[in-house]
Amino acid sequence: MATFSRMVKMILVMGFLLATAVTSQQLSPSFYTNSCPQALAVIRNVVSKAVASEPRTGASLLRLQFHDCFVNV
């Protein structure tokens, strides 16, 4: 009986995880608007300073963006 109860709980947890994974796969350009409104400004400042100190950083970040973000398109 304990094994059956454990199996039912596991199936319910797996179903819940699957349901949340399916519904939360969409990316949003305004993701940080409410949780961290200054995120874009902070990122812009850090990247600008990095490119100013090492000009190759811009190309490296662009290459990283294409390799990491556009593989599954």
DSSP file (Angstrom, degrees, kcal/mol; ACC not computed):
  #  RESIDUE AA STRUCTURE BP1 BP2  ACC     N-H-->O    O-->H-N    N-H-->O    O-->H-N    TCO  KAPPA ALPHA  PHI   PSI    X-CA   Y-CA   Z-CA
    1    1 A M     >        0   0    0      0, 0.0     4,-2.2     0, 0.0     5,-0.2   0.000 360.0 360.0 360.0 -39.5    0.0    0.0    0.0
    2    2 A A  H  >  +     0   0    0      1,-0.2     4,-2.3     2,-0.2     5,-0.2   0.876 360.0  52.4 -65.4 -36.5    2.8    2.4    0.8
    3    3 A T  H  > S+     0   0    0      2,-0.2     4,-2.3     1,-0.2    -1,-0.2   0.909 108.9  49.5 -65.8 -41.6    4.4    1.7   -2.6
    4    4 A F  H  > S+     0   0    0      2,-0.2     4,-2.4     1,-0.2    -2,-0.2   0.917 111.5  49.1 -62.9 -43.4    1.2    2.5   -4.4
    5    5 A S  H  X S+     0   0    0     -4,-2.2     4,-2.3     1,-0.2    -2,-0.2   0.901 111.4  49.3 -62.4 -42.0    0.8    5.7   -2.5
    6    6 A R  H  X S+     0   0    0     -4,-2.3     4,-2.3     2,-0.2    -1,-0.2   0.896 110.6  50.8 -64.4 -40.0    4.4    6.7   -3.3
    7    7 A M  H  X S+     0   0    0     -4,-2.3     4,-2.5     2,-0.2    -2,-0.2   0.904 109.5  50.3 -65.6 -41.2    3.8    5.9   -7.0
    8    8 A V  H  X S+     0   0    0     -4,-2.4     4,-2.3     2,-0.2    -2,-0.2   0.922 111.2  48.9 -63.0 -43.8    0.6    8.1   -7.0
    9    9 A K  H  X S+     0   0    0     -4,-2.3     4,-2.4     1,-0.2    -2,-0.2   0.910 111.1  50.2 -61.4 -41.9    2.5   11.0   -5.4
   10   10 A M  H  X S+     0   0    0     -4,-2.3     4,-2.6     1,-0.2    -2,-0.2   0.905 110.2  49.6 -64.3 -41.1    5.3   10.6   -7.9
   11   11 A I  H  X S+     0   0    0     -4,-2.5     4,-2.4     2,-0.2    -1,-0.2   0.906 111.2  49.6 -64.6 -40.9    2.9   10.6  -10.9
   12   12 A L  H  X S+     0   0    0     -4,-2.3     4,-2.3     2,-0.2    -2,-0.2   0.916 112.2  47.3 -64.0 -42.9    1.2   13.7   -9.6
   13   13 A V  H  X S+     0   0    0     -4,-2.4     4,-2.7     2,-0.2    -2,-0.2   0.926 112.6  49.2 -64.3 -44.4    4.5   15.5   -9.1
   14   14 A M  H  X S+     0   0    0     -4,-2.6     4,-2.5     1,-0.2    -2,-0.2   0.900 111.1  50.4 -62.6 -40.3    5.7   14.5  -12.6
   15   15 A G  H  X S+     0   0    0     -4,-2.4     4,-2.4     2,-0.2    -1,-0.2   0.906 110.9  48.8 -63.2 -41.9    2.4   15.7  -14.1
   16   16 A F  H  X S+     0   0    0     -4,-2.3     4,-2.3     2,-0.2     5,-0.2   0.929 112.2  48.0 -63.2 -45.8    2.7   19.0  -12.3
   17   17 A L  H  X S+     0   0    0     -4,-2.7     4,-2.1     1,-0.2    -2,-0.2   0.898 112.4  49.2 -63.3 -40.2    6.3   19.5  -13.5
   18   18 A L  H  X S+     0   0    0     -4,-2.5     4,-2.1    -5,-0.2    -1,-0.2   0.913 110.3  51.1 -64.7 -42.2    5.3   18.6  -17.0
   19   19 A A  H  X S+     0   0    0     -4,-2.4     4,-1.7     1,-0.2    -2,-0.2   0.905 112.6  45.1 -63.3 -41.9    2.4   21.0  -17.0
   20   20 A T  H  X S+     0   0    0     -4,-2.3     4,-1.2     1,-0.2    -1,-0.2   0.852 111.5  53.1 -72.0 -32.6    4.5   23.9  -15.8
   21   21 A A  H  < S+     0   0    0     -4,-2.1    -2,-0.2    -5,-0.2    -1,-0.2   0.890 109.6  48.7 -67.6 -38.0    7.3   23.1  -18.2
   22   22 A V  H >< S+     0   0    0     -4,-2.1     3,-0.6     1,-0.2    -2,-0.2   0.880 114.5  44.3 -69.2 -38.3    4.8   23.2  -21.1
   23   23 A T  H 3< S+     0   0    0     -4,-1.7     3,-0.3     1,-0.2    -1,-0.2   0.658 110.7  53.2 -83.7 -15.2    3.2   26.5  -20.2
   24   24 A S  T 3< S+     0   0    0     -4,-1.2    -1,-0.2     1,-0.2    -2,-0.1   0.041  75.4  98.6-111.0  27.9    6.4   28.4  -19.3
   25   25 A Q    <   +     0   0    0     -3,-0.6     2,-0.4     2,-0.1    -1,-0.2   0.539  55.6 101.9 -92.3  -5.7    8.5   28.0  -22.5
   26   26 A Q        -     0   0    0     -3,-0.3     2,-0.2     1,-0.0    -3,-0.0  -0.629  65.0-138.8 -83.5 133.2    7.7   31.3  -24.1
   27   27 A L        -     0   0    0     -2,-0.4    -2,-0.1     2,-0.0     3,-0.0  -0.601  14.6-156.5 -85.4 150.7   10.3   34.0  -23.9
   28   28 A S    >   -     0   0    0     -2,-0.2     3,-1.4     1,-0.1     4,-0.2  -0.994  18.1-148.4-132.0 129.2    9.2   37.6  -23.3
   29   29 A P  T 3  S+     0   0    0      0, 0.0     3,-0.3     0, 0.0    -1,-0.1   0.733 103.2  50.1 -66.0 -20.0   11.1   40.8  -24.2
   30   30 A S  T >  S+     0   0    0      1,-0.2     3,-1.1     2,-0.1     4,-0.4  -0.013  72.0 122.8-106.5  30.0    9.6   42.5  -21.1
   31   31 A F  T <> S+     0   0    0     -3,-1.4     4,-0.6     1,-0.3     3,-0.4   0.889  79.4  39.3 -58.8 -43.1   10.5   39.7  -18.6
   32   32 A Y  H 3> S+     0   0    0     -3,-0.3     4,-1.8     1,-0.2     7,-0.3   0.375  85.5 101.8 -91.3   5.1   12.5   42.0  -16.3
   33   33 A T  H <4 S+     0   0    0     -3,-1.1    -1,-0.2     1,-0.2    -2,-0.1   0.896  97.8  20.9 -57.1 -43.6   10.2   45.0  -16.6
   34   34 A N  H  4 S+     0   0    0     -4,-0.4    -1,-0.2    -3,-0.4    -2,-0.1   0.850 127.4  46.6 -94.1 -39.7    8.6   44.4  -13.2
   35   35 A S  H  < S+     0   0    0     -4,-0.6    -2,-0.2     1,-0.2    -3,-0.1   0.853 135.0   4.5 -77.0 -33.4   11.2   42.2  -11.4
   36   36 A C    ><  +     0   0    0     -4,-1.8     3,-2.1    -5,-0.1     4,-0.3  -0.562  64.9 178.3-150.9  79.3   14.3   44.3  -12.2
   37   37 A P  T 3  S+     0   0    0      0, 0.0     3,-0.3     0, 0.0     4,-0.3   0.713  83.0  52.8 -61.1 -21.7   13.4   47.5  -14.1
   38   38 A Q  T 3> S+     0   0    0      1,-0.2     4,-2.4     2,-0.1     5,-0.2   0.337  77.6 103.8 -94.8   8.1   17.1   48.6  -14.3
   39   39 A A  H <> S+     0   0    0     -3,-2.1     4,-2.7    -7,-0.3     5,-0.2   0.915  79.9  47.5 -58.5 -47.4   18.4   45.3  -15.8
   40   40 A L  H  > S+     0   0    0     -3,-0.3     4,-2.6    -4,-0.3    -1,-0.2   0.893 112.7  49.0 -64.8 -39.0   18.8   46.7  -19.3
   41   41 A A  H  > S+     0   0    0     -4,-0.3     4,-2.3     2,-0.2    -1,-0.2   0.908 112.4  48.5 -65.8 -41.2   20.6   49.8  -18.1
   42   42 A V  H  X S+     0   0    0     -4,-2.4     4,-2.4     2,-0.2    -2,-0.2   0.932 113.3  46.9 -64.0 -45.8   23.0   47.7  -15.9
   43   43 A I  H  X S+     0   0    0     -4,-2.7     4,-2.7    -5,-0.2     5,-0.3   0.920 111.4  51.8 -62.3 -43.9   23.7   45.3  -18.8
   44   44 A R  H  X S+     0   0    0     -4,-2.6     4,-2.4    -5,-0.2    -1,-0.2   0.917 111.5  47.0 -59.6 -44.4   24.3   48.2  -21.2
   45   45 A N  H  X S+     0   0    0     -4,-2.3     4,-2.3     2,-0.2    -1,-0.2   0.920 113.5  47.2 -64.5 -44.6   26.8   49.8  -18.8
   46   46 A V  H  X S+     0   0    0     -4,-2.4     4,-2.2     2,-0.2    -2,-0.2   0.921 114.6  46.0 -65.1 -44.1   28.7   46.6  -18.1
   47   47 A V  H  X S+     0   0    0     -4,-2.7     4,-2.7     2,-0.2     5,-0.2   0.907 111.4  52.5 -66.7 -40.6   28.9   45.7  -21.8
   48   48 A S  H  X S+     0   0    0     -4,-2.4     4,-2.1    -5,-0.3    -2,-0.2   0.917 111.3  46.6 -61.0 -43.0   30.0   49.2  -22.8
   49   49 A K  H  X S+     0   0    0     -4,-2.3     4,-1.9     2,-0.2    -1,-0.2   0.896 112.5  50.4 -65.4 -39.6   32.8   49.2  -20.2
   50   50 A A  H  X S+     0   0    0     -4,-2.2     4,-2.1     1,-0.2     7,-0.3   0.907 112.2  46.3 -65.9 -41.4   33.9   45.7  -21.3
   51   51 A V  H  < S+     0   0    0     -4,-2.7    -1,-0.2     1,-0.2    -2,-0.2   0.864 110.4  54.2 -69.2 -35.4   34.0   46.7  -24.9
   52   52 A A  H  < S+     0   0    0     -4,-2.1    -1,-0.2    -5,-0.2    -2,-0.2   0.877 114.3  40.4 -65.4 -36.4   35.9   49.9  -24.1
   53   53 A S  H  < S+     0   0    0     -4,-1.9    -2,-0.2     1,-0.3    -1,-0.2   0.805 134.5  17.6 -83.5 -28.8   38.6   48.0  -22.2
   54   54 A E    ><  -     0   0    0     -4,-2.1     3,-2.2    -5,-0.2     4,-0.3  -0.821  66.4-161.5-144.4 100.8   38.8   45.1  -24.8
   55   55 A P  T >> S+     0   0    0      0, 0.0     3,-0.8     0, 0.0     4,-0.6   0.733  87.6  65.9 -58.4 -25.2   37.3   45.8  -28.2
   56   56 A R  H 3> S+     0   0    0      1,-0.2     4,-2.2     2,-0.2     5,-0.2   0.649  81.0  81.6 -71.9 -12.1   37.1   42.1  -29.1
   57   57 A T  H <> S+     0   0    0     -3,-2.2     4,-2.6    -7,-0.3    -1,-0.2   0.877  85.9  56.1 -61.6 -38.4   34.5   41.6  -26.4
   58   58 A G  H <> S+     0   0    0     -3,-0.8     4,-2.1    -4,-0.3    -1,-0.2   0.931 109.7  44.5 -60.0 -46.9   31.7   42.9  -28.6
   59   59 A A  H  X S+     0   0    0     -4,-0.6     4,-2.5     1,-0.2    -1,-0.2   0.884 112.7  52.7 -65.0 -38.5   32.4   40.3  -31.3
   60   60 A S  H  X S+     0   0    0     -4,-2.2     4,-2.4     1,-0.2    -2,-0.2   0.911 110.1  47.4 -64.5 -41.9   32.7   37.6  -28.7
   61   61 A L  H  X S+     0   0    0     -4,-2.6     4,-2.4     2,-0.2    -1,-0.2   0.888 111.5  50.8 -66.8 -38.5   29.3   38.4  -27.2
   62   62 A L  H  X S+     0   0    0     -4,-2.1     4,-2.1    -5,-0.2    -2,-0.2   0.924 111.5  47.6 -64.0 -44.0   27.7   38.5  -30.6
   63   63 A R  H  X S+     0   0    0     -4,-2.5     4,-2.5     1,-0.2     5,-0.2   0.908 111.4  51.4 -63.0 -42.1   29.2   35.1  -31.4
   64   64 A L  H  X S+     0   0    0     -4,-2.4     4,-2.6     1,-0.2     5,-0.3   0.905 107.8  53.1 -61.0 -42.3   28.0   33.7  -28.1
   65   65 A Q  H  X S+     0   0    0     -4,-2.4     4,-2.4     1,-0.2     5,-0.5   0.926 112.0  44.3 -59.4 -46.7   24.5   35.1  -28.7
   66   66 A F  H  X S+     0   0    0     -4,-2.1     4,-1.2     1,-0.2    -2,-0.2   0.899 116.2  46.1 -68.3 -40.0   24.3   33.3  -32.1
   67   67 A H  H  < S+     0   0    0     -4,-2.5    -2,-0.2    -5,-0.2    -1,-0.2   0.886 122.8  33.7 -71.1 -37.7   25.7   30.0  -30.8
   68   68 A D  H  < S+     0   0    0     -4,-2.6    -2,-0.2    -5,-0.2     4,-0.2   0.826 126.1  34.3 -87.8 -33.0   23.6   29.8  -27.7
   69   69 A C  H  < S+     0   0    0     -4,-2.4    -3,-0.2    -5,-0.3     3,-0.2   0.713 116.9  44.0-102.1 -21.1   20.3   31.4  -28.8
   70   70 A F  S >< S+     0   0    0     -4,-1.2     3,-0.7    -5,-0.5    -1,-0.1   0.240  82.0  95.0-112.0  15.3   19.7   30.5  -32.4
   71   71 A V  T 3  S+     0   0    0      1,-0.2    -1,-0.1    -4,-0.2    -2,-0.1   0.892  88.9  44.3 -71.0 -39.0   20.7   26.8  -32.4
   72   72 A N  T 3         0   0    0      1,-0.2    -1,-0.2    -4,-0.2    -2,-0.1   0.241 360.0 360.0 -92.6  13.7   17.1   25.6  -31.9
   73   73 A V    <         0   0    0     -3,-0.7    -1,-0.2     0, 0.0    -2,-0.1   0.494 360.0 360.0 -77.6 360.0   15.4   27.9  -34.4
